[in-house]
Amino acid sequence: MSPLAQLFQNKVLWTTTTAWVVAQTLKVILAARQKHRFDVRWFLGTGGMPSSHSAGVSALAISVGYQVGFHTPAFAVALMFALVTMFDAQGVRRAAGRQAVALNKLIDELYLKGQMNQERIKELLGHTPVEVLVGAALGGMIAVVVYR
């Protein structure tokens, strides 16, 4: 069987991809309902409810567990990868987002005084713990449904 054919039969890959796409789609729908407008760029954006990072990595870890066993080193690696990714999504990246908000306020003040050009920094970088938990639950449920 060709490598391309093998790729299309990779259940772990497709389960993980499905979890990410479902989470991103839900994120866009929820944002559109909340803001009363639609922006296709939200589909590729970061932050928001639910965390597609968490959905993807939780689906990945659970899929690997079902595929090769929850007792294997492969599952341990996938689980640790998922935990680090989720911690980063709500910790480090969230803190960077808060710093961007503060820097944008400073930029606005300096711009109004004519002391610098106004080039804003992207503020929505990370997730709240709830967004991470909901994303992880969503990805986990998708993996369980696929493998059961």
PLY file of the C-alpha trace (Angstrom):
ply
format ascii 1.0
element vertex 148
property float x
property float y
property float z
element edge 147
property int vertex1
property int vertex2
end_header
0.00 0.00 0.00
1.34 3.45 -0.92
2.25 5.99 1.79
-0.56 8.25 0.62
-3.10 5.45 0.93
-1.74 4.69 4.41
-2.13 8.34 5.35
-5.81 8.29 4.38
-6.32 5.20 6.54
-4.66 6.70 9.63
-7.53 6.69 12.12
-5.57 8.60 14.76
-4.81 11.41 12.32
-8.39 11.70 11.10
-9.87 11.56 14.60
-7.50 14.32 15.72
-8.25 16.42 12.64
-11.99 15.95 13.12
-11.78 17.11 16.74
-9.85 20.22 15.69
-12.29 21.05 12.87
-15.35 20.54 15.10
-13.85 22.76 17.83
-12.91 25.51 15.36
-16.36 25.36 13.77
-18.07 25.62 17.17
-15.77 28.53 18.03
-16.81 30.41 14.89
-20.51 29.71 15.48
-20.33 30.85 19.11
-18.36 34.00 18.20
-20.79 34.87 15.40
-23.76 34.51 17.75
-22.07 36.59 20.43
-20.86 39.39 18.13
-23.84 39.31 15.72
-21.50 39.13 12.72
-19.41 36.56 10.91
-15.71 36.68 10.11
-14.20 33.73 8.24
-10.77 34.61 9.73
-12.05 33.31 13.08
-11.78 29.81 11.68
-7.98 30.05 11.72
-7.70 32.29 14.78
-6.47 31.43 18.25
-8.27 31.73 21.56
-11.98 31.39 22.17
-14.43 28.69 23.21
-13.76 25.81 22.91
-10.00 25.39 22.64
-9.26 23.56 19.40
-5.71 22.98 20.66
-7.12 21.06 23.61
-9.67 19.24 21.47
-6.99 18.11 19.04
-4.43 16.94 21.56
-6.94 15.19 23.79
-8.35 13.37 20.75
-4.78 12.50 19.75
-3.86 11.06 23.15
-7.05 9.05 23.54
-6.86 7.80 19.94
-3.27 6.64 20.47
-4.39 4.90 23.66
-7.17 3.05 21.85
-4.96 2.26 18.86
-1.84 0.91 20.61
-2.87 0.61 24.25
-3.04 2.92 27.23
-0.09 1.09 28.77
2.35 1.90 25.95
5.12 4.49 25.75
3.36 5.95 22.68
0.32 6.78 24.80
2.54 8.27 27.52
4.20 10.55 24.95
0.83 11.59 23.48
-0.61 12.25 26.94
2.36 14.36 28.05
2.24 16.27 24.76
-1.47 16.94 25.36
-0.91 18.13 28.92
1.94 20.46 27.95
-0.08 21.87 25.04
-3.14 22.49 27.21
-1.05 24.05 29.97
0.60 26.32 27.43
-2.73 27.24 25.80
-4.17 28.53 29.06
-1.00 29.61 30.83
1.86 31.06 28.84
-0.20 32.10 25.80
-2.89 33.64 28.03
-0.26 35.69 29.86
1.15 36.85 26.51
-2.36 37.97 25.53
-2.69 40.02 28.71
0.67 41.64 28.03
-0.51 42.49 24.50
-3.56 44.26 25.96
-1.32 46.36 28.21
1.07 47.16 25.37
-1.81 48.18 23.10
-3.02 50.63 25.75
0.47 52.11 25.88
0.64 52.29 22.07
-2.76 54.05 22.00
-1.59 56.64 24.53
1.67 57.30 22.69
-0.16 57.49 19.35
-2.61 60.08 20.70
0.38 62.17 21.87
1.92 61.87 18.38
4.95 60.02 19.69
4.61 56.82 17.64
2.76 55.10 14.81
-0.27 53.07 15.77
0.46 49.43 15.07
-1.53 47.24 17.42
-0.46 43.85 18.75
-2.74 40.83 18.45
-4.36 40.33 21.84
-6.28 37.06 21.70
-3.56 34.44 22.06
-4.57 32.00 24.75
-7.47 30.30 26.46
-9.18 30.43 29.81
-9.07 27.23 31.86
-12.76 26.64 31.03
-12.09 26.92 27.28
-9.27 24.38 27.66
-11.41 21.96 29.69
-14.33 22.18 27.25
-11.96 21.64 24.31
-10.35 18.65 26.02
-13.76 17.13 26.81
-14.92 17.68 23.23
-11.83 16.05 21.74
-12.02 13.19 24.21
-15.67 12.55 23.40
-14.96 12.56 19.67
-12.16 10.01 20.12
-14.33 7.77 22.29
-17.17 7.88 19.76
-14.80 7.04 16.88
-13.12 4.14 18.69
-16.15 2.63 20.44
0 1
1 2
2 3
3 4
4 5
5 6
6 7
7 8
8 9
9 10
10 11
11 12
12 13
13 14
14 15
15 16
16 17
17 18
18 19
19 20
20 21
21 22
22 23
23 24
24 25
25 26
26 27
27 28
28 29
29 30
30 31
31 32
32 33
33 34
34 35
35 36
36 37
37 38
38 39
39 40
40 41
41 42
42 43
43 44
44 45
45 46
46 47
47 48
48 49
49 50
50 51
51 52
52 53
53 54
54 55
55 56
56 57
57 58
58 59
59 60
60 61
61 62
62 63
63 64
64 65
65 66
66 67
67 68
68 69
69 70
70 71
71 72
72 73
73 74
74 75
75 76
76 77
77 78
78 79
79 80
80 81
81 82
82 83
83 84
84 85
85 86
86 87
87 88
88 89
89 90
90 91
91 92
92 93
93 94
94 95
95 96
96 97
97 98
98 99
99 100
100 101
101 102
102 103
103 104
104 105
105 106
106 107
107 108
108 109
109 110
110 111
111 112
112 113
113 114
114 115
115 116
116 117
117 118
118 119
119 120
120 121
121 122
122 123
123 124
124 125
125 126
126 127
127 128
128 129
129 130
130 131
131 132
132 133
133 134
134 135
135 136
136 137
137 138
138 139
139 140
140 141
141 142
142 143
143 144
144 145
145 146
146 147
